[in-house]
Amino acid sequence: MEGRSKGIVRSFNRLGGYGFVVPLGSEEQVYFRAEDIENERRTVSEGQQVSFVLVLGDGRFEARELRA
């Protein structure tokens, strides 16, 4: 899939360094890692709208290059 997608952060575990985002128009959660958040604090909030690049990771889709 090319280009950026938009979605809403469903959850983010700051201690674990991972979370899930739901792409707009979908009900499927997509995994992301804190290291893929593109801001200085490497954090996002539940319910926050973000854009991201969807890639096929280890057997599942993952969100990379998250931007608020």
Secondary structure, DSSP 8 states (H G I E B T S, - for coil): --S-EEEEEEEEETTTTEEEEEETT----EEEEGGGB-STT----TT-EEEEEEEE-SSSEEEEEEE-
